[in-house]
Amino acid sequence: HIEDLSDLIVEAINHRGFSLVEVMQPCVSFNKINTYDWYSERLYDVTKDKYYDPEDIQAAFMTALEWGDLIPMGILYRHQEKTYHQRMKTDKNPFLNHNNNDIKDIFEDFS
C-alpha cells in the first residue's frame, strides 16, 4: 500500500502537532508467517468505513488494539488543536519576543 503510505506521511508532516506513522512491512528474508499475502488478507483501511470517526479517542484505542484477523490502517486518531504559536499569535513569526504579553493571558490560553 505504498500510495496510501505516501499520503499518510504527507498528512503526518502537514499536521500541526505530534504525528506517529507506524509502517508494517513483512521481513521477506526470515519471517515466513507474516508474509505479503498474510498482511493483504488482514489489512483494512479505517477511512473507508463511513461510520468510523478518527476524532473519537475511545474508538481509536479499540481499533489500535485490533491485531489478528483484522489489522487497521489509515488515520486511527486525529485531534486538532491550536499549536503554541497559534495560541500566542506568533505563528507567522515564531521568534517574536513575548515579554510584552500579560502572563495571565498566556496562562488562560492553556486552561
Residue pairs with C-beta under 8 A, 6 or more apart in sequence:
1 43
1 73
4 45
4 73
4 74
5 21
5 23
8 21
8 74
8 75
9 21
11 19
11 75
12 19
12 20
12 21
13 19
15 78
16 83
16 86
17 79
17 81
17 83
24 39
24 43
24 71
24 73
26 34
26 35
26 36
26 38
26 39
27 34
28 35
28 36
39 71
42 68
42 69
42 70
42 71
43 71
43 72
43 73
44 70
44 71
44 72
44 73
45 72
45 73
45 74
46 52
46 54
46 63
46 72
46 73
46 74
46 75
46 76
47 54
47 74
47 75
48 74
52 59
52 63
53 59
54 60
54 75
54 76
54 77
54 78
55 77
55 78
55 79
55 80
57 77
57 79
60 76
60 77
61 77
63 72
63 76
64 72
64 76
64 77
66 72
83 91
85 91
85 94
87 109
87 110
88 96
88 98
88 101
88 106
88 109
90 96
90 98
98 106
